[in-house]
Amino acid sequence: MIYLIYPEKDTTLYERYPDRNTGIDPILEISKWTTGQIFPDGTIQANTYNSRTLLQFDITEVSNSIVAGTIAKNASYHLSLRAIDSSDLPISYSLVSYPVSQSWDNGTGNYNDDPETTNGVSWHYRDAKSIGTSWQTSSYATYTTASWVTNPGGGSWYTSSYASQSFNYVGPDVRMDVSNIVRQWLSGSIVNNGFIIKRPDADETGSAIFGKLKFFGRDTHTIYVPRMEISWDDRSFSTGSLSELTDRDIALNVSNIRTSYKEKSKVRFRLDGRAMYPARTYATSSAYLIKKYLPTSSYWSVTDSETEETLIPFDDVATKISCDSDGNYFDVWMNAFMPERFYKFVFKIEKAGGLDTQFYDNGYYFKLVR
């Protein structure tokens, strides 16, 4: 199973504009401007400035589901961000994520507000300039720290756990394994104040140019909202008296799919497979009615039907198709998707030890409604 949740708040902290709030800006930015670079407004940088991103997810339902046994205790957690733009990036670089050690208020600012909005979190402040609660910059509690280059601030974070992702000749989209951080939140060993995503300290403080990364934020008007992917193995495979479908050409049908589903529903879909060209035999019933089970290496996926964006990818563990005595099935939690959009299932079946892989994208559409 792969289940998606979306941030309750996110923002960018700008060292160059230390009081500016961007709590409802549709863009999240991780950038570095070094001494001597020309800024977009034409000014030449006298100092080095970085920007960092904050995101926070409400994991209350996840915690409750683990207690109830509907999410596995050993589930994996990945943070996903879709890049909208990048420039001046080196061939190889990395990003790191830490759990934030202090609470923060999102605010209602945009990057281009004139005059700038200061009523929420910024590089200097956790709440607002008018309130003046600064990020901690000294006398840190155990296992917490902070760093900056030019202006003190920029968040504070726990050092007991972190996540990272390296990029080398690949696109800038982020899919970072943050399992260790989330498990600390779930255990209560640290407080969930969200993630801070930044470049490693050495990259922020050095003279090398590391360029600019821009990602879609939660306030984007697209489907590319940041998300956390929760994945675990929920497969059960008990075939009963059924025999395996071994034919080369297979026809698939989702027998109980409906045109729409409520956004908080949990649905078990039944998947029927049959031979496209069954061998002729003398029998009293049609070969098309004989139920068989699909190969054990069969998987499901979900894409947005308009953009073809893959929301739930094929996964060797988390999207394997299950089986019981009535045939194949898979379970989907519908609140993983944005309402009032159309989605479709795509299936992958591997046979002959992975040497024969077939994909099925035959119009298995559904709409999610409020």
Backbone hydrogen bonds, N-H to C=O, Kabsch-Sander energy under -0.5 kcal/mol:
donor,donor_aa,acceptor,acceptor_aa,energy
3,Y,230,I,-3.1
5,I,228,M,-1.9
8,E,56,Q,-2.4
9,K,56,Q,-1.3
11,T,54,L,-2.0
13,L,52,R,-3.2
14,Y,12,T,-0.5
15,E,13,L,-0.6
15,E,50,N,-2.5
20,R,17,Y,-1.7
21,N,117,T,-3.1
24,I,109,G,-2.3
25,D,22,T,-1.4
25,D,109,G,-0.6
28,L,215,F,-2.9
30,I,213,L,-2.5
32,K,211,G,-1.5
33,W,49,Y,-3.2
34,T,32,K,-0.5
36,G,45,Q,-3.1
37,Q,34,T,-2.3
39,F,37,Q,-0.6
39,F,43,T,-3.3
42,G,39,F,-2.8
45,Q,37,Q,-3.4
49,Y,33,W,-2.8
51,S,31,S,-2.1
52,R,13,L,-2.0
53,T,197,I,-2.2
54,L,11,T,-2.6
55,L,195,F,-2.0
56,Q,9,K,-2.3
59,I,57,F,-0.8
63,S,59,I,-2.6
64,N,60,T,-2.5
65,S,61,E,-2.3
66,I,62,V,-2.0
67,V,63,S,-2.1
68,A,64,N,-2.1
69,G,65,S,-0.8
69,G,66,I,-0.6
70,T,65,S,-2.1
71,I,65,S,-1.3
75,A,72,A,-1.5
76,S,231,S,-2.9
78,H,229,E,-2.2
79,L,176,M,-3.0
80,S,78,H,-0.5
80,S,227,R,-3.0
81,L,174,V,-2.1
83,A,81,L,-0.6
84,I,214,K,-2.9
85,D,214,K,-1.5
87,S,212,K,-2.0
93,Y,167,F,-2.0
95,L,165,Q,-2.2
96,V,198,K,-3.0
97,S,163,A,-2.8
98,Y,196,I,-2.1
100,V,194,G,-2.8
101,S,156,S,-1.9
102,Q,156,S,-0.5
105,D,126,R,-2.6
113,D,110,N,-1.5
121,V,105,D,-2.8
122,S,125,Y,-3.1
124,H,18,P,-2.8
126,R,133,T,-3.4
127,D,133,T,-0.6
129,K,118,T,-2.3
132,G,128,A,-3.3
134,S,132,G,-1.0
135,W,124,H,-1.8
144,T,141,A,-1.6
145,T,157,W,-2.3
154,G,123,W,-3.2
155,G,123,W,-0.5
157,W,145,T,-2.6
158,Y,99,P,-2.8
159,T,143,Y,-2.7
160,S,143,Y,-0.6
163,A,97,S,-2.5
165,Q,95,L,-2.2
167,F,93,Y,-3.1
169,Y,91,I,-1.6
174,V,81,L,-2.3
176,M,79,L,-2.6
178,V,77,Y,-2.1
178,V,176,M,-0.8
179,S,77,Y,-0.6
182,V,178,V,-2.3
183,R,179,S,-2.5
184,Q,180,N,-1.2
185,W,181,I,-1.8
186,L,182,V,-2.8
187,S,183,R,-1.9
188,G,184,Q,-0.8
188,G,185,W,-0.8
189,S,184,Q,-1.3
190,I,184,Q,-1.1
193,N,100,V,-0.6
193,N,191,V,-1.3
195,F,55,L,-3.3
196,I,98,Y,-2.2
197,I,53,T,-2.8
198,K,96,V,-2.5
203,D,200,P,-0.8
204,E,200,P,-2.0
205,T,201,D,-2.4
206,G,202,A,-1.5
212,K,87,S,-2.6
213,L,30,I,-1.7
214,K,85,D,-2.8
215,F,28,L,-3.2
216,F,82,R,-2.3
217,G,26,P,-3.0
220,T,217,G,-1.6
225,V,223,I,-1.4
227,R,80,S,-2.0
228,M,5,I,-2.8
229,E,78,H,-3.1
229,E,227,R,-0.5
230,I,3,Y,-3.2
230,I,228,M,-0.6
231,S,76,S,-2.4
231,S,229,E,-0.6
232,W,1,M,-2.2
234,D,232,W,-0.9
238,S,323,C,-2.2
242,L,239,T,-2.2
245,L,293,Y,-3.1
246,T,244,E,-0.9
250,I,248,R,-0.6
251,A,274,R,-2.7
253,N,272,D,-1.9
255,S,253,N,-1.1
255,S,270,R,-1.4
256,N,270,R,-0.6
257,I,254,V,-1.1
261,Y,367,K,-2.3
263,E,369,V,-1.6
265,S,262,K,-1.7
267,V,332,V,-2.6
269,F,267,V,-0.6
269,F,330,F,-2.9
271,L,328,N,-1.9
272,D,253,N,-3.2
272,D,270,R,-0.5
273,G,292,K,-0.5
274,R,251,A,-1.9
276,M,249,D,-2.7
283,A,281,T,-0.8
289,L,286,S,-1.5
290,I,287,A,-1.1
291,K,289,L,-0.5
292,K,273,G,-0.6
293,Y,243,S,-2.2
298,S,296,T,-1.3
299,Y,348,K,-2.9
300,W,319,T,-1.8
301,S,346,V,-1.6
302,V,312,I,-1.9
303,T,344,K,-2.3
304,D,309,E,-2.7
305,S,342,F,-2.0
308,E,304,D,-2.2
311,L,302,V,-2.1
311,L,309,E,-0.6
312,I,302,V,-2.0
319,T,315,D,-1.3
320,K,317,V,-0.8
321,I,298,S,-2.8
322,S,329,Y,-2.3
323,C,236,S,-2.8
324,D,327,G,-2.3
327,G,324,D,-2.0
328,N,271,L,-0.8
329,Y,322,S,-1.7
330,F,269,F,-1.7
332,V,267,V,-2.6
334,M,265,S,-2.5
334,M,332,V,-0.7
336,A,333,W,-1.3
337,F,334,M,-1.9
340,E,368,L,-3.4
341,R,368,L,-0.7
343,Y,366,F,-3.2
344,K,303,T,-2.1
345,F,364,Y,-2.0
346,V,301,S,-2.0
347,F,360,Y,-2.2
348,K,299,Y,-2.2
349,I,358,Q,-2.7
350,E,297,S,-2.7
351,K,356,D,-3.0
354,G,351,K,-0.5
355,L,352,A,-1.4
356,D,351,K,-2.1
358,Q,349,I,-2.6
360,Y,347,F,-2.6
361,D,359,F,-0.5
364,Y,345,F,-0.6
365,Y,363,G,-1.7
366,F,343,Y,-2.4
367,K,259,T,-2.1
368,L,341,R,-2.2
369,V,261,Y,-2.9
369,V,367,K,-0.5
